[in-house]
Amino acid sequence: MIKEIIETRVAGEYDVAVCGGGFAGISAALASARRGKKTVLFERTFMLGGLGTAGLVTIYLPLCDGFGKQVSFGIAEELFRLSISMGAEARYPENWLDGVGTRTENDKRFEVQYNAQLFAILAEKLLLSEGVDILYGTYAVGVNMNGDKIDHIICENKSGRQAYKVTSVVDATGDADIAKFANAPTETFKPKNVLAAWYYFLNKSGFDLKMLGYADLLGTEEIPLISPNRYTGLDGEEISRMMCESHEHLLKDIIKKRETDETTVPVTIATIPQLRMTRRIAGEYTLEIEEEHKYFEDSVGMVSNWRKRGPVYEVPFRTLYSKKVKNLICAGRITSVGDVMWDIMRVIPCCAVTGEAAGVAAAMTDDFASLDVSALQKKLVENGVVLHENDLK
């Protein structure tokens, strides 16, 4: 064990710090900045979008219930439309965007496949236009606590180690890293993640996404996997082994494709691990899969079940925070849900819904348990969010 004293320079001060630049972080930073708060977004890679861009999981899953009703609104819909503002790759929902056809259980859901690189740049442009400071290549490595609040986020990047004084913090890291640093209660995904190696390729047939491996399993399904190994996603050495194994299977798949079409080449591979569920906050309420169509007085928006048509879930504000760290709120795939519900809440529309709620809340207070939820809800409704299923048209 090496003992040393590290002096950390305070490099800036913000009303709201958003840690993680995936869809949840983008949504939170937008929502905060639009409330007039000085907002910074820390992103460890050099592109926005997280798993939905750098991870090549480029499917914006449904905003609808599968029976003709849109359930996710606000920034969730705004980013959906932004993702295909320069054209969609696949799954274009004509019936939702062009008014062609019907919206029954036999028709397309409100989902799309988009281009990762275009979305990342468009999202960056949008955030900058709203006054958000983006710090790329910046990894949050710790926090400084003042009682039961975070007063500084400690980061590392090319400039070295530095701290940023903050009033409120949104944890959108995907792994509840900030919650862990602040000693907030957390839970891990016990079944662990199966291996995936999604990539884009080009050959005589054109350009396409190969969804190699099941990156969206709970770990209980009995179907063939590309590897028997499972990963927590919470250990540096383990993640490195995972990436190496992913690359190995990707290369094997390309070689196999070249046996029938020698023009086949990979054109884009994931630059972050394709992990889905790792660690989450243990919040003031835990939402379970059985609670479909349930009314929650403190709902901050709704999400659907991307795996099947029908279920709609209101998202309680209490799933986004723990009273133990007053000024920390969580968004995206790390909200407080049971293991089965976790698989529903980790996808893009859910990340955007919780991100917007977290960002608006962070702009309003540094004590989330004491926030007047009705005031938060009023602001979300002003943003176009529909809170309750019985309010749907």
C-alpha positions as CSV (number, residue, x, y, z in Angstrom):
1,M,0.0,0.0,0.0
2,I,1.4,3.4,-1.0
3,K,0.6,6.3,1.2
4,E,0.7,9.8,-0.3
5,I,-1.0,13.1,0.1
6,I,-2.5,14.5,-3.1
7,E,-3.3,18.1,-3.4
8,T,-6.2,18.6,-5.8
9,R,-6.7,21.9,-7.6
10,V,-10.3,23.3,-7.8
11,A,-10.8,24.0,-11.4
12,G,-14.3,25.4,-11.5
13,E,-17.7,25.7,-9.9
14,Y,-21.1,24.6,-11.2
15,D,-24.7,24.6,-10.1
16,V,-25.2,21.2,-11.6
17,A,-22.7,18.5,-12.5
18,V,-23.8,15.7,-14.7
19,C,-21.5,12.7,-14.7
20,G,-21.8,10.6,-17.8
21,G,-22.7,11.6,-21.3
22,G,-25.0,8.8,-22.4
23,F,-28.7,9.5,-23.2
24,A,-29.5,10.0,-19.6
25,G,-26.6,12.5,-19.1
26,I,-27.5,14.4,-22.3
27,S,-31.1,14.7,-21.1
28,A,-30.2,15.8,-17.6
29,A,-27.7,18.4,-18.8
30,L,-30.2,19.8,-21.3
31,A,-32.9,20.0,-18.7
32,S,-30.7,21.7,-16.2
33,A,-29.2,24.2,-18.6
34,R,-32.7,25.1,-19.9
35,R,-33.6,26.0,-16.3
36,G,-30.8,28.6,-16.4
37,K,-28.3,26.6,-14.3
38,K,-24.6,26.6,-14.9
39,T,-24.1,23.0,-16.0
40,V,-21.1,20.8,-16.7
41,L,-21.2,17.4,-18.3
42,F,-18.3,15.0,-17.6
43,E,-17.8,12.3,-20.2
44,R,-15.0,9.8,-20.1
45,T,-14.9,9.1,-23.8
46,F,-14.7,11.6,-26.7
47,M,-18.2,11.2,-28.0
48,L,-21.7,11.6,-26.5
49,G,-24.3,8.8,-26.4
50,G,-22.6,6.1,-24.3
51,L,-23.8,2.6,-25.2
52,G,-26.1,4.1,-27.8
53,T,-23.2,5.4,-29.8
54,A,-19.7,4.3,-28.7
55,G,-21.3,0.9,-27.8
56,L,-23.1,0.6,-31.1
57,V,-26.4,-0.3,-29.6
58,T,-28.0,2.1,-32.1
59,I,-31.7,1.2,-31.6
60,Y,-34.0,3.8,-30.1
61,L,-36.5,1.5,-28.5
62,P,-40.2,2.3,-28.3
63,L,-41.8,5.5,-27.0
64,C,-45.2,3.8,-27.3
65,D,-47.1,1.0,-25.6
66,G,-47.4,-1.1,-28.7
67,F,-51.2,-0.4,-29.0
68,G,-51.1,3.0,-30.5
69,K,-50.4,5.2,-27.5
70,Q,-47.2,7.2,-27.1
71,V,-46.1,7.1,-23.4
72,S,-42.7,8.8,-23.3
73,F,-42.5,12.5,-24.2
74,G,-40.4,15.6,-23.6
75,I,-36.7,15.2,-24.2
76,A,-37.2,11.5,-24.9
77,E,-39.1,12.4,-28.0
78,E,-36.8,15.3,-28.8
79,L,-33.7,13.1,-28.9
80,F,-35.6,10.5,-30.9
81,R,-36.3,13.0,-33.6
82,L,-32.8,14.4,-33.4
83,S,-31.3,10.9,-33.9
84,I,-33.0,10.6,-37.3
85,S,-33.0,14.3,-38.4
86,M,-30.4,13.4,-41.0
87,G,-32.0,10.1,-41.9
88,A,-32.7,6.7,-40.3
89,E,-30.8,3.5,-40.8
90,A,-33.7,1.1,-40.3
91,R,-37.0,0.5,-38.4
92,Y,-38.3,3.8,-39.7
93,P,-41.7,4.3,-38.0
94,E,-43.7,5.8,-40.9
95,N,-47.0,5.3,-39.0
96,W,-45.7,7.5,-36.2
97,L,-43.7,10.1,-38.1
98,D,-45.5,10.3,-41.5
99,G,-49.0,9.4,-40.5
100,V,-49.0,6.4,-42.9
101,G,-50.8,3.3,-41.7
102,T,-52.2,2.3,-38.3
103,R,-50.8,1.9,-34.8
104,T,-52.3,-1.4,-33.7
105,E,-50.5,-4.4,-32.1
106,N,-49.8,-5.6,-35.7
107,D,-48.0,-2.4,-36.7
108,K,-44.6,-0.8,-36.1
109,R,-43.9,0.6,-32.7
110,F,-42.5,4.1,-32.2
111,E,-38.8,3.0,-32.5
112,V,-35.9,3.5,-35.0
113,Q,-32.4,2.5,-35.8
114,Y,-30.1,5.6,-36.1
115,N,-26.6,6.5,-37.0
116,A,-24.3,6.6,-34.0
117,Q,-21.8,9.1,-35.3
118,L,-24.4,11.6,-36.6
119,F,-26.3,11.5,-33.3
120,A,-23.2,12.1,-31.2
121,I,-22.3,15.2,-33.1
122,L,-25.8,16.5,-33.2
123,A,-26.2,16.0,-29.5
124,E,-23.0,17.8,-28.9
125,K,-24.2,20.7,-31.0
126,L,-27.5,20.8,-29.1
127,L,-25.8,20.8,-25.7
128,L,-23.4,23.6,-26.6
129,S,-26.2,25.7,-28.0
130,E,-27.9,25.5,-24.6
131,G,-24.8,26.6,-22.7
132,V,-23.6,23.2,-21.3
133,D,-19.9,22.9,-20.7
134,I,-18.7,19.5,-22.0
135,L,-15.5,18.0,-20.6
136,Y,-14.5,15.0,-22.7
137,G,-11.9,12.5,-21.7
138,T,-12.8,13.3,-18.1
139,Y,-13.4,10.5,-15.6
140,A,-15.0,11.2,-12.2
141,V,-12.8,9.3,-9.8
142,G,-14.1,10.4,-6.4
143,V,-16.1,13.0,-4.5
144,N,-15.6,15.2,-1.5
145,M,-18.4,15.1,1.1
146,N,-19.5,17.9,3.3
147,G,-21.8,16.1,5.8
148,D,-24.4,14.3,3.8
149,K,-23.9,16.3,0.6
150,I,-21.3,16.2,-2.2
151,D,-19.5,19.5,-2.5
152,H,-16.8,18.6,-5.0
153,I,-16.5,16.1,-7.9
154,I,-12.9,14.9,-8.3
155,C,-11.9,14.2,-11.9
156,E,-9.0,13.2,-13.9
157,N,-8.2,14.0,-17.6
158,K,-5.3,15.2,-19.7
159,S,-4.8,18.2,-17.4
160,G,-4.3,15.8,-14.4
161,R,-6.3,15.6,-11.3
162,Q,-8.8,18.4,-10.4
163,A,-11.9,19.1,-8.5
164,Y,-15.1,20.9,-9.3
165,K,-17.3,22.6,-6.7
166,V,-20.9,21.6,-7.2
167,T,-24.3,22.3,-5.8
168,S,-26.2,19.3,-7.2
169,V,-25.0,16.2,-8.9
170,V,-26.6,13.9,-11.4
171,D,-25.1,10.4,-11.6
172,A,-25.6,9.2,-15.2
173,T,-22.5,7.0,-15.3
174,G,-24.4,3.9,-16.0
175,D,-22.6,2.1,-13.2
176,A,-23.6,4.3,-10.2
177,D,-20.0,5.3,-9.7
178,I,-20.8,8.6,-8.0
179,A,-23.3,6.9,-5.7
180,K,-20.6,4.4,-4.8
181,F,-18.0,7.2,-4.2
182,A,-20.5,9.0,-1.9
183,N,-21.4,5.9,0.0
184,A,-25.0,6.0,-1.1
185,P,-26.7,2.6,-0.9
186,T,-26.3,0.5,-4.1
187,E,-27.1,-2.9,-5.5
188,T,-25.3,-5.0,-8.1
189,F,-26.8,-7.1,-10.9
190,K,-26.2,-10.6,-9.6
191,P,-26.7,-12.6,-12.8
192,K,-23.9,-10.6,-14.4
193,N,-23.6,-9.7,-18.1
194,V,-23.3,-12.1,-21.0
195,L,-20.8,-11.3,-23.8
196,A,-21.8,-9.2,-26.9
197,A,-19.7,-8.0,-29.8
198,W,-22.0,-5.9,-32.0
199,Y,-20.3,-4.2,-34.9
200,Y,-21.0,-2.6,-38.3
201,F,-19.7,-4.2,-41.5
202,L,-19.6,-3.5,-45.2
203,N,-19.7,-6.0,-48.1
204,K,-21.4,-6.5,-51.5
205,S,-24.8,-6.5,-49.7
206,G,-24.1,-3.0,-48.3
207,F,-23.6,-1.5,-44.8
208,D,-25.3,-3.2,-41.8
209,L,-25.3,-3.8,-38.1
210,K,-24.4,-7.2,-36.9
211,M,-25.9,-7.9,-33.5
212,L,-23.4,-10.6,-32.4
213,G,-24.2,-12.0,-29.0
214,Y,-27.0,-11.3,-26.7
215,A,-26.3,-8.1,-25.0
216,D,-29.8,-7.8,-23.6
217,L,-30.3,-10.9,-21.5
218,L,-31.2,-11.1,-17.9
219,G,-28.9,-14.2,-17.6
220,T,-31.8,-16.7,-17.1
221,E,-32.8,-17.4,-20.7
222,E,-31.7,-20.8,-22.1
223,I,-30.5,-19.8,-25.6
224,P,-27.1,-20.2,-27.3
225,L,-24.5,-17.7,-26.3
226,I,-21.2,-16.8,-28.0
227,S,-19.4,-17.3,-24.7
228,P,-20.2,-19.0,-21.3
229,N,-18.4,-16.2,-19.5
230,R,-20.3,-13.5,-17.5
231,Y,-19.1,-10.1,-16.4
232,T,-20.0,-7.8,-13.5
233,G,-18.6,-4.8,-15.4
234,L,-17.3,-3.4,-12.1
235,D,-13.6,-4.5,-12.2
236,G,-11.0,-3.0,-14.5
237,E,-9.1,-6.2,-15.2
238,E,-12.3,-8.1,-15.8
239,I,-13.6,-5.5,-18.3
240,S,-10.3,-5.6,-20.2
241,R,-10.7,-9.4,-20.5
242,M,-14.2,-8.9,-21.7
243,M,-13.2,-6.5,-24.4
244,C,-10.5,-8.9,-25.6
245,E,-12.9,-11.8,-25.8
246,S,-15.4,-9.6,-27.6
247,H,-12.8,-8.7,-30.2
248,E,-11.9,-12.4,-30.6
249,H,-15.5,-13.3,-31.4
250,L,-15.9,-10.4,-33.7
251,L,-12.9,-11.4,-35.8
252,K,-14.1,-15.0,-36.0
253,D,-17.4,-13.7,-37.3
254,I,-15.8,-11.5,-39.9
255,I,-13.6,-14.4,-41.1
256,K,-16.7,-16.6,-41.4
257,K,-18.5,-14.0,-43.4
258,R,-15.5,-13.7,-45.7
259,E,-15.8,-17.3,-46.7
260,T,-18.9,-16.5,-48.7
261,D,-18.1,-12.8,-49.4
262,E,-14.4,-11.8,-49.4
263,T,-15.3,-8.1,-49.6
264,T,-16.6,-8.2,-46.0
265,V,-14.8,-5.8,-43.6
266,P,-15.8,-4.4,-40.2
267,V,-16.2,-0.6,-40.5
268,T,-17.1,0.3,-36.9
269,I,-16.5,-1.6,-33.6
270,A,-17.6,-0.7,-30.1
271,T,-15.1,1.5,-28.3
272,I,-16.7,0.9,-24.9
273,P,-17.8,-2.5,-23.3
274,Q,-21.3,-3.6,-24.2
275,L,-22.4,-3.9,-20.7
276,R,-26.1,-3.5,-19.7
277,M,-26.6,-3.8,-16.0
278,T,-23.9,-3.5,-13.4
279,R,-24.7,-1.4,-10.3
280,R,-27.6,0.9,-9.4
281,I,-28.8,3.1,-6.6
282,A,-31.0,1.5,-3.8
283,G,-33.4,4.4,-3.7
284,E,-36.3,5.4,-1.6
285,Y,-38.6,3.2,-3.7
286,T,-37.8,0.2,-5.9
287,L,-40.0,-0.3,-9.0
288,E,-40.8,-3.9,-9.9
289,I,-41.9,-5.5,-13.2
290,E,-45.3,-6.4,-11.8
291,E,-46.2,-2.7,-11.2
292,E,-47.4,-2.0,-14.8
293,H,-50.3,0.4,-15.1
294,K,-49.9,1.4,-11.5
295,Y,-50.6,5.0,-10.6
296,F,-47.8,6.8,-8.6
297,E,-48.5,10.2,-7.2
298,D,-44.9,11.2,-7.6
299,S,-44.5,10.0,-11.2
300,V,-42.0,12.0,-13.3
301,G,-42.9,10.3,-16.6
302,M,-43.8,7.0,-18.2
303,V,-42.0,4.2,-20.0
304,S,-43.1,1.2,-21.9
305,N,-41.9,-2.4,-22.0
306,W,-39.7,-2.8,-25.1
307,R,-39.8,-6.5,-24.9
308,K,-43.6,-6.8,-25.3
309,R,-46.6,-4.7,-26.2
310,G,-49.0,-3.5,-23.5
311,P,-47.3,-2.7,-20.2
312,V,-46.8,0.9,-19.2
313,Y,-44.9,2.1,-16.1
314,E,-45.1,5.3,-14.3
315,V,-41.7,6.2,-12.9
316,P,-41.8,7.3,-9.2
317,F,-39.4,10.2,-8.4
318,R,-38.4,8.2,-5.3
319,T,-36.6,5.7,-7.5
320,L,-34.0,8.4,-8.5
321,Y,-32.4,9.2,-5.1
322,S,-31.5,8.0,-1.6
323,K,-31.9,10.3,1.4
324,K,-28.4,9.3,2.5
325,V,-26.8,11.7,0.0
326,K,-29.1,14.7,-0.2
327,N,-27.8,16.4,-3.4
328,L,-27.3,13.3,-5.5
329,I,-29.8,12.1,-8.0
330,C,-29.5,9.2,-10.4
331,A,-30.7,8.8,-14.0
332,G,-30.6,6.2,-16.7
333,R,-29.9,2.5,-16.2
334,I,-29.0,3.0,-12.5
335,T,-32.4,4.0,-11.0
336,S,-33.9,1.9,-8.2
337,V,-35.6,-1.1,-9.8
338,G,-35.8,-4.8,-9.3
339,D,-33.6,-7.1,-11.5
340,V,-36.3,-7.9,-14.1
341,M,-37.5,-4.3,-14.3
342,W,-33.8,-3.3,-14.6
343,D,-33.8,-4.8,-18.1
344,I,-36.8,-2.6,-19.1
345,M,-35.5,0.6,-17.5
346,R,-31.9,0.5,-19.0
347,V,-32.9,1.4,-22.6
348,I,-32.7,4.8,-24.3
349,P,-36.3,6.1,-23.8
350,C,-36.2,5.3,-20.1
351,C,-32.8,6.9,-19.8
352,A,-34.1,10.1,-21.4
353,V,-37.2,10.2,-19.3
354,T,-35.3,9.8,-16.0
355,G,-32.5,12.1,-17.2
356,E,-34.9,14.9,-17.9
357,A,-36.6,14.5,-14.5
358,A,-33.2,14.4,-12.8
359,G,-31.9,17.4,-14.6
360,V,-35.0,19.6,-13.8
361,A,-34.9,18.4,-10.2
362,A,-31.1,19.2,-9.9
363,A,-31.8,22.7,-11.2
364,M,-34.4,23.2,-8.4
365,T,-32.7,21.9,-5.3
366,D,-29.8,20.4,-3.5
367,D,-32.0,18.2,-1.3
368,F,-34.0,15.9,-3.4
369,A,-35.9,14.2,-0.5
370,S,-37.3,17.6,0.5
371,L,-38.2,18.8,-3.0
372,D,-41.8,19.7,-3.6
373,V,-42.6,17.0,-6.2
374,S,-45.7,18.8,-7.4
375,A,-43.5,21.8,-8.4
376,L,-41.2,19.4,-10.2
377,Q,-44.1,17.8,-12.0
378,K,-45.5,21.2,-13.0
379,K,-42.2,22.0,-14.7
380,L,-42.0,18.6,-16.5
381,V,-45.6,19.0,-17.8
382,E,-44.5,22.5,-19.1
383,N,-41.8,20.6,-21.0
384,G,-44.4,18.3,-22.6
385,V,-44.0,15.3,-20.3
386,V,-47.1,13.3,-19.6
387,L,-47.0,12.0,-16.0
388,H,-49.8,9.5,-15.6
389,E,-51.3,6.8,-17.8
390,N,-54.8,8.1,-17.2
391,D,-53.7,11.4,-18.8
392,L,-52.9,9.8,-22.2
393,K,-55.2,10.6,-25.1
